[in-house]
């Protein structure tokens, strides 16, 4: 399935860092930044999630929330969240359900045969779950354009 701007985002059911099942609907009613990242505790992913953490006041003023999604297990995501004082949900896509539904996955990531990780990608959803912005990178070392994300959030 190809996720496109102007279309409803696909639903998912994933455990958060506290192992509570979360669905896309749980985040409806507010603008949502879905930030898929390859792996907790890696330098680029840490920088990305900490950038969102440091922007949370601005994002909240735009009636937006951040949801991080990685293929790490919930226990690793919990440690990552605590170590970086992340005040938003980090969902565990350990079954690779969401990365496949959103079509944002690397097969054989980092040369590891059979290992699938999330591509670094950002989807901005309006309060109804409609995709208003999409950015997907094949380069796991690339950061999203944080100003572009804020600009889209301000416009919806």
PyMOL commands that set and color helices and strands:
alter all, ss='L'
color gray80, all
select helices_A, chain A and resi 24-27+43-54+56-61+74-83+97-101+109-111+146-155
alter helices_A, ss='H'
color red, helices_A
select strands_A, chain A and resi 13-15+21-23+31-36+64-70+89-92+105-106+117-118+121-125+131-136
alter strands_A, ss='S'
color yellow, strands_A
deselect
rebuild
show_as cartoon
